[in-house]
């Protein structure tokens, strides 16, 4: 038995479960011995989640679903090697996942499918009484955002948006600093998704890695579906990696909320240039006109007076960065440059290296379990997000990131699209909590994590 499996076996509701489900208290109903999980979507992201749940002794994968038989074979092989019994298999068509949801031997589902399926699958899962873990982004349209909230309220069934960046080590250290008021009263944030994905969006599986120029029916993996969004939508289609952590720091939906946004987009040349460079100017895809601007900038205003700048930049050559900046009355942190400045503690007008600050305020979760988490994927973030999901589902309690968060964070996509279409015209955010944000208490990610 691996050290990680031994650790997770001991991580009961009285241990790490308390940490990742802040509303959990002692004396609640006894957790199930094993959470029976169905996997809907076992592509690259789905099998990453599958690997992590297979390492747990409190989870049993009872069903899997995917329309790609090759991915089913990979998942079945992983489950067989883990020593667990074979699950029921679904994949006869796009809607076969509904037959999985009918199973009594499924308590919860992890949904890791193409974006257009996220909301409808999460909605069907809640209607079937299954606790839903939903990959990002959670919704594509305003109607879908409301579907998540309305279905949760109608059924009383919970869903968790599986935003792993909220559990990144530096993010949780900065969250610790925010909660301890190191930055003072918060004023401004920056974040986004800045990641060169041309090799992902254009990939035929035959060309050298990073040199493909095909998508759609000729593409593989995410190029089979993700690139179509860039072709047809001028919007920030992937906002939650950046805005999720910031929303938690700024108590969005829990004493604060997004009120409005404005968005602008640059010209769209990045994907076209890549196709011409690697496929030639006569390639059929070189004649397509991509709609999504290469750099999309969104400015969000909040009820408490903070501003948040969110950047989407995935079609141009650049190093990876989520561009975080957290700024308050007493100082700020910027991830690019790895720098920190705290008035009265830093030398005037000079940056500190952030490492010592991040080490000093390292989150208790990471201090205690960081070594165990490192093999879980994405630098350990995936361990914590699955831990939060499993422990919340076992107790059937509200997760740290719920349907209201999924709706508010995902609403940036349709609202940015409307703003861009109307020359940057401000767009109002709906109040998905219907006024309850005023009295909803923030999760205490520090105190309740012990």
C-alpha positions as CSV (number, residue, x, y, z in Angstrom):
1,X,0.0,0.0,0.0
2,X,1.5,3.4,-1.0
3,X,2.2,6.1,1.6
4,X,-0.4,8.3,0.0
5,X,-3.0,5.5,0.3
6,X,-2.1,4.9,3.9
7,X,-2.4,8.6,4.6
8,X,-5.8,9.0,2.8
9,X,-7.2,6.0,4.7
10,X,-6.5,7.9,7.9
11,X,-8.0,11.2,6.6
12,X,-11.4,10.7,8.0
13,X,-14.0,13.4,8.7
14,X,-12.1,14.1,12.0
15,X,-8.9,14.9,10.0
16,X,-8.4,16.5,6.7
17,X,-12.2,16.4,6.1
18,X,-12.7,19.1,8.6
19,X,-10.1,21.2,6.8
20,X,-11.7,21.0,3.4
21,X,-15.3,21.3,4.5
22,X,-15.4,24.3,6.7
23,X,-19.1,24.0,7.5
24,X,-18.5,20.6,9.0
25,X,-18.7,20.3,12.7
26,X,-18.3,17.5,15.2
27,X,-21.5,15.6,16.1
28,X,-22.9,15.4,12.7
29,X,-24.2,12.2,11.1
30,X,-21.6,9.5,10.7
31,X,-20.0,9.5,7.3
32,X,-20.5,6.6,4.9
33,X,-17.7,4.0,4.9
34,X,-17.2,4.4,1.2
35,X,-18.5,7.1,-1.1
36,X,-19.7,5.4,-4.3
37,X,-18.6,7.6,-7.2
38,X,-19.5,7.6,-10.9
39,X,-17.1,9.2,-13.3
40,X,-18.7,11.0,-16.2
41,X,-15.9,11.8,-18.7
42,X,-12.6,9.9,-18.4
43,X,-10.5,11.9,-20.8
44,X,-7.2,13.4,-19.7
45,X,-8.8,15.5,-16.9
46,X,-11.2,12.7,-15.9
47,X,-8.5,10.1,-15.6
48,X,-6.5,12.5,-13.5
49,X,-9.4,12.7,-11.1
50,X,-9.9,8.9,-11.4
51,X,-6.3,8.3,-10.3
52,X,-6.7,10.4,-7.2
53,X,-10.0,8.8,-6.1
54,X,-8.5,5.3,-6.7
55,X,-5.8,6.2,-4.1
56,X,-8.5,6.6,-1.5
57,X,-9.8,3.9,0.7
58,X,-13.1,5.7,1.4
59,X,-14.1,5.9,-2.3
60,X,-15.4,3.2,-4.6
61,X,-15.8,3.9,-8.3
62,X,-18.9,2.1,-9.3
63,X,-19.6,3.4,-12.8
64,X,-17.8,5.2,-15.6
65,X,-19.1,6.9,-18.7
66,X,-17.4,8.2,-21.9
67,X,-18.4,8.0,-25.6
68,X,-14.8,7.3,-26.5
69,X,-14.1,3.5,-26.1
70,X,-10.4,4.1,-25.9
71,X,-10.8,6.3,-22.9
72,X,-13.1,3.6,-21.3
73,X,-10.4,1.0,-21.8
74,X,-7.8,3.3,-20.2
75,X,-10.0,3.9,-17.2
76,X,-10.9,0.2,-16.8
77,X,-7.2,-0.7,-16.8
78,X,-6.5,1.9,-14.1
79,X,-9.3,0.5,-11.9
80,X,-8.2,-3.1,-12.5
81,X,-4.6,-2.2,-11.5
82,X,-5.9,-0.5,-8.3
83,X,-7.5,-3.8,-7.2
84,X,-11.0,-2.4,-7.1
85,X,-13.9,-4.2,-8.7
86,X,-14.9,-3.4,-12.3
87,X,-17.4,-0.6,-12.5
88,X,-20.5,-0.5,-14.7
89,X,-19.7,1.1,-18.1
90,X,-21.8,3.6,-20.0
91,X,-21.0,5.2,-23.4
92,X,-23.5,4.1,-26.0
93,X,-24.4,7.7,-26.8
94,X,-24.3,11.3,-25.7
95,X,-27.2,10.7,-23.2
96,X,-26.1,7.4,-21.7
97,X,-24.8,9.3,-18.7
98,X,-28.4,9.5,-17.6
99,X,-28.5,5.8,-17.2
100,X,-25.5,6.0,-14.9
101,X,-27.3,8.6,-12.8
102,X,-30.2,6.1,-12.4
103,X,-27.9,3.7,-10.5
104,X,-28.6,3.3,-6.8
105,X,-25.0,2.4,-6.3
106,X,-23.9,5.9,-7.3
107,X,-23.8,8.5,-4.5
108,X,-21.9,11.2,-6.3
109,X,-20.5,12.0,-9.7
110,X,-17.4,13.8,-11.0
111,X,-18.1,15.5,-14.3
112,X,-15.1,16.1,-16.6
113,X,-16.5,16.5,-20.1
114,X,-16.4,19.2,-22.8
115,X,-17.7,22.5,-21.6
116,X,-21.1,22.4,-23.5
117,X,-22.1,19.4,-21.4
118,X,-21.1,20.7,-18.0
119,X,-24.3,22.4,-16.9
120,X,-26.8,19.9,-18.4
121,X,-24.9,17.0,-16.7
122,X,-24.7,18.7,-13.3
123,X,-28.4,19.6,-13.5
124,X,-29.3,16.0,-14.3
125,X,-27.1,14.8,-11.5
126,X,-28.8,17.1,-9.0
127,X,-32.2,16.1,-10.2
128,X,-31.2,12.5,-9.7
129,X,-30.1,13.2,-6.2
130,X,-26.4,12.7,-6.9
131,X,-23.8,15.0,-5.3
132,X,-22.1,16.6,-8.3
133,X,-18.4,17.6,-8.7
134,X,-18.2,19.8,-11.8
135,X,-15.1,20.7,-13.7
136,X,-14.5,24.3,-14.9
137,X,-15.9,26.4,-16.3
138,X,-19.3,25.4,-14.9
139,X,-21.6,27.2,-17.4
140,X,-21.5,28.8,-20.8
141,X,-24.6,31.0,-20.8
142,X,-26.6,33.1,-18.3
143,X,-29.4,30.6,-18.6
144,X,-27.0,27.8,-17.6
145,X,-25.8,29.8,-14.6
146,X,-29.3,30.1,-13.4
147,X,-29.9,26.4,-14.1
148,X,-27.2,25.4,-11.6
149,X,-28.6,27.7,-8.9
150,X,-32.3,26.9,-9.5
151,X,-31.7,23.1,-9.7
152,X,-29.7,23.2,-6.4
153,X,-32.4,25.1,-4.7
154,X,-35.2,23.0,-6.2
155,X,-33.6,19.7,-5.2
156,X,-31.6,20.5,-2.2
157,X,-28.8,18.5,-3.8
158,X,-25.3,20.0,-3.7
159,X,-22.8,20.6,-6.4
160,X,-19.1,21.7,-6.1
161,X,-17.2,23.5,-8.8
162,X,-13.8,21.7,-8.9
163,X,-11.6,24.8,-9.1
164,X,-8.2,23.4,-8.2
165,X,-6.3,26.7,-8.3
166,X,-8.1,27.8,-5.1
167,X,-5.8,25.2,-3.4
168,X,-2.5,26.2,-4.9
169,X,0.1,26.6,-2.2
170,X,0.9,30.3,-2.9
171,X,-2.7,31.1,-3.2
172,X,-3.6,29.6,0.1
173,X,-0.7,31.4,1.8
174,X,-1.9,34.7,0.4
175,X,-5.4,33.8,1.5
176,X,-4.0,33.3,5.0
177,X,-2.4,36.8,4.7
178,X,-5.7,38.3,3.6
179,X,-7.6,36.7,6.5
180,X,-4.9,37.9,9.0
181,X,-5.3,41.4,7.5
182,X,-1.6,41.7,6.4
183,X,-2.6,43.7,3.3
184,X,-5.1,45.8,5.2
185,X,-8.5,46.7,3.7
186,X,-8.6,45.2,0.2
187,X,-8.8,47.5,-2.8
188,X,-7.8,45.8,-6.1
189,X,-7.1,42.5,-7.7
190,X,-5.7,41.1,-10.9
191,X,-5.9,37.6,-12.2
192,X,-6.7,35.6,-15.4
193,X,-5.8,32.7,-17.6
194,X,-2.6,33.5,-19.6
195,X,-1.5,30.2,-21.1
196,X,-0.3,29.5,-24.7
197,X,-2.8,26.8,-25.8
198,X,-2.2,26.8,-29.5
199,X,-0.7,23.3,-29.4
200,X,-3.8,22.2,-27.5
201,X,-6.3,23.9,-29.7
202,X,-4.7,22.6,-32.9
203,X,-3.7,19.0,-32.6
204,X,-4.4,16.1,-35.0
205,X,-2.4,13.5,-33.1
206,X,-0.2,12.9,-36.1
207,X,2.0,15.9,-36.3
208,X,5.0,16.5,-34.0
209,X,3.9,17.7,-30.5
210,X,2.8,21.3,-30.7
211,X,2.8,21.4,-34.5
212,X,-0.7,20.3,-35.4
213,X,-3.2,22.5,-37.3
214,X,-6.4,20.5,-37.1
215,X,-9.4,20.8,-34.8
216,X,-13.0,19.6,-34.7
217,X,-13.6,16.3,-36.3
218,X,-9.9,16.0,-37.3
219,X,-8.7,17.0,-33.9
220,X,-7.9,15.0,-30.8
221,X,-8.5,15.6,-27.1
222,X,-9.4,19.2,-26.4
223,X,-8.8,20.3,-30.0
224,X,-11.9,18.3,-30.9
225,X,-14.1,20.7,-29.0
226,X,-12.3,23.6,-27.3
227,X,-11.2,25.4,-30.4
228,X,-14.7,25.8,-31.7
229,X,-15.3,28.3,-28.9
230,X,-12.4,30.4,-30.1
231,X,-13.8,30.3,-33.7
232,X,-17.4,31.4,-32.7
233,X,-17.2,33.3,-29.4
234,X,-15.5,36.6,-28.5
235,X,-15.6,36.2,-24.8
236,X,-13.5,35.2,-21.8
237,X,-14.5,31.5,-22.0
238,X,-12.3,30.3,-19.1
239,X,-12.4,32.7,-16.2
240,X,-12.5,30.6,-13.1
241,X,-8.8,29.7,-12.6
242,X,-8.1,33.3,-12.0
243,X,-11.3,34.7,-10.5
244,X,-12.0,31.7,-8.2
245,X,-9.2,32.4,-5.8
246,X,-9.9,36.1,-5.9
247,X,-13.6,35.6,-5.2
248,X,-12.8,33.6,-2.0
249,X,-10.3,36.3,-0.8
250,X,-12.9,39.0,-1.5
251,X,-15.9,37.1,0.1
252,X,-17.9,37.0,-3.1
253,X,-21.4,35.7,-2.4
254,X,-20.6,35.8,1.3
255,X,-20.8,39.5,2.4
256,X,-19.8,40.8,-1.0
257,X,-20.8,40.2,-4.6
258,X,-19.9,41.0,-8.2
259,X,-22.1,43.9,-9.4
260,X,-20.9,44.8,-13.0
261,X,-18.2,44.3,-15.6
262,X,-16.8,45.8,-18.8
263,X,-14.8,43.8,-21.3
264,X,-12.7,44.6,-24.3
265,X,-11.0,42.3,-26.9
266,X,-8.0,42.8,-29.2
267,X,-7.8,41.6,-32.8
268,X,-7.7,37.9,-33.4
269,X,-4.5,36.8,-35.2
270,X,-2.8,34.3,-33.0
271,X,-4.4,31.0,-34.1
272,X,-4.4,32.1,-37.7
273,X,-0.7,32.9,-37.7
274,X,0.0,29.5,-36.0
275,X,-1.9,27.6,-38.7
276,X,-0.1,29.5,-41.5
277,X,3.3,28.8,-39.9
278,X,2.7,25.1,-39.4
279,X,0.2,24.2,-42.1
280,X,0.8,26.8,-44.8
281,X,-1.3,29.7,-46.0
282,X,-3.2,27.4,-48.3
283,X,-4.4,25.1,-45.5
284,X,-8.2,25.1,-45.3
285,X,-8.1,26.3,-41.6
286,X,-6.0,29.3,-42.7
287,X,-9.1,30.6,-44.4
288,X,-11.2,30.6,-41.2
289,X,-11.8,33.8,-39.3
290,X,-11.5,33.3,-35.6
291,X,-13.8,35.5,-33.5
292,X,-12.1,35.4,-30.1
293,X,-9.8,38.3,-29.5
294,X,-6.3,37.2,-28.6
295,X,-6.3,39.2,-25.3
296,X,-9.6,39.8,-23.5
297,X,-9.6,42.2,-20.6
298,X,-12.5,42.3,-18.1
299,X,-12.9,44.8,-15.2
300,X,-15.3,43.7,-12.5
301,X,-16.7,46.0,-9.8
302,X,-17.9,44.6,-6.5
303,X,-20.6,45.7,-4.0
304,X,-17.9,46.6,-1.4
305,X,-15.9,48.8,-3.8
306,X,-13.0,46.6,-5.0
307,X,-12.1,46.2,-8.6
308,X,-10.9,43.0,-10.3
309,X,-9.1,42.9,-13.7
310,X,-9.4,39.5,-15.4
311,X,-7.3,38.7,-18.5
312,X,-7.8,35.8,-21.0
313,X,-4.7,35.3,-23.2
314,X,-4.4,31.8,-24.7
315,X,-3.8,32.3,-28.5
316,X,-0.4,34.1,-28.5
317,X,3.1,32.9,-27.6
318,X,3.8,33.5,-23.9
319,X,4.9,31.8,-20.7
320,X,2.2,30.5,-18.3
321,X,0.9,32.9,-15.7
322,X,-2.4,33.5,-13.9
323,X,-1.3,37.0,-13.3
324,X,-2.4,37.3,-9.7
325,X,-2.2,40.6,-7.8
326,X,-3.7,41.2,-4.4
327,X,-3.6,44.8,-3.2
328,X,-4.8,46.4,0.0
329,X,-4.3,49.6,2.0
330,X,-1.1,48.2,3.5
331,X,0.6,46.5,0.6
332,X,0.4,44.0,-2.2
333,X,1.5,40.7,-3.7
334,X,2.2,40.1,-7.4
335,X,2.8,36.6,-8.6
336,X,4.7,37.7,-11.7
337,X,8.1,38.7,-10.4
338,X,7.4,36.7,-7.2
339,X,7.2,39.9,-5.2
340,X,5.6,41.4,-2.1
341,X,5.5,44.8,-0.5
342,X,4.1,45.4,3.0
343,X,4.2,49.0,4.3
344,X,6.2,49.4,7.5
345,X,7.9,46.0,7.0
346,X,9.4,46.2,3.5
347,X,12.0,48.7,2.7
348,X,10.3,51.9,1.3
349,X,9.6,51.7,-2.4
350,X,11.4,48.4,-2.8
351,X,10.0,44.9,-3.4
352,X,10.6,41.9,-1.2
353,X,11.1,38.5,-2.6
354,X,7.7,36.8,-1.9
355,X,9.2,33.5,-0.8
356,X,9.8,34.4,2.8
357,X,6.4,35.9,3.2
358,X,4.7,32.9,1.6
359,X,6.7,30.5,3.8
360,X,5.8,32.5,6.9
361,X,2.1,32.4,6.1
362,X,2.0,28.9,4.6
363,X,-1.5,27.6,5.0
364,X,-1.9,25.0,7.8
365,X,-3.3,22.5,5.2
366,X,-0.1,22.7,3.2
367,X,2.1,22.6,6.2
368,X,0.6,19.4,7.4
369,X,-0.2,17.6,4.2
370,X,1.9,19.2,1.4
371,X,4.3,16.3,1.1
372,X,1.4,13.8,0.8
373,X,-0.3,15.9,-1.8
374,X,2.6,16.5,-4.2
375,X,2.0,13.4,-6.4
376,X,-1.7,14.2,-7.0
377,X,-1.3,16.5,-10.0
378,X,-1.0,20.2,-10.7
379,X,1.6,20.5,-7.9
380,X,-0.7,19.0,-5.3
381,X,-3.8,21.2,-5.9
382,X,-5.7,18.2,-7.2
383,X,-5.3,16.3,-4.0
384,X,-7.0,19.1,-2.0
385,X,-9.9,19.7,-4.4
386,X,-10.8,16.0,-4.5
387,X,-10.4,15.8,-0.7
388,X,-12.9,18.7,-0.3
389,X,-15.3,17.1,-2.7
390,X,-15.2,13.6,-1.2
391,X,-15.5,14.8,2.4
392,X,-18.4,17.2,1.6
393,X,-20.2,14.5,-0.4
394,X,-19.8,11.9,2.3
395,X,-21.5,14.2,4.8
396,X,-23.9,15.6,2.2
397,X,-23.1,19.2,3.3
398,X,-22.5,22.4,1.3
399,X,-19.0,22.4,-0.3
400,X,-16.5,25.2,0.0
401,X,-17.3,26.3,-3.6
402,X,-21.0,25.8,-4.3
403,X,-23.6,26.4,-7.0
404,X,-23.8,30.1,-6.3
405,X,-20.0,30.4,-6.8
406,X,-20.1,28.3,-9.9
407,X,-22.8,30.6,-11.4
408,X,-21.1,33.9,-10.4
409,X,-17.7,32.9,-11.6
410,X,-19.0,31.4,-14.9
411,X,-21.2,34.3,-15.6
412,X,-18.1,36.3,-16.7
413,X,-18.2,34.4,-20.0
414,X,-21.7,35.5,-21.3
415,X,-21.4,38.9,-19.7
416,X,-18.0,39.6,-21.3
417,X,-19.4,38.5,-24.6
418,X,-22.2,41.0,-24.3
419,X,-19.9,43.8,-23.2
420,X,-17.5,43.2,-26.1
421,X,-20.4,43.1,-28.6
422,X,-21.6,46.4,-27.3
423,X,-18.2,48.3,-27.4
424,X,-17.4,47.7,-23.8
425,X,-20.8,48.6,-22.4
426,X,-21.1,47.8,-18.7
427,X,-23.1,44.6,-17.9
428,X,-24.8,44.0,-14.6
429,X,-24.2,40.8,-12.7
430,X,-27.4,39.0,-11.5
431,X,-27.5,38.3,-7.8
432,X,-27.6,34.5,-7.9
433,X,-28.1,34.4,-4.1
434,X,-31.3,36.5,-4.4
435,X,-30.0,38.8,-1.7
436,X,-28.7,36.1,0.7
437,X,-25.1,37.3,0.0
438,X,-25.7,40.0,2.6
439,X,-26.1,37.4,5.5
440,X,-24.2,34.4,4.1
441,X,-21.1,34.0,6.3
442,X,-17.7,33.6,4.6
443,X,-16.0,30.2,5.0
444,X,-13.2,30.6,7.6
445,X,-10.6,28.8,5.6
446,X,-8.0,29.4,8.3
447,X,-9.7,28.7,11.7
448,X,-12.0,25.9,10.5
449,X,-9.0,24.2,8.7
450,X,-7.6,22.8,12.0
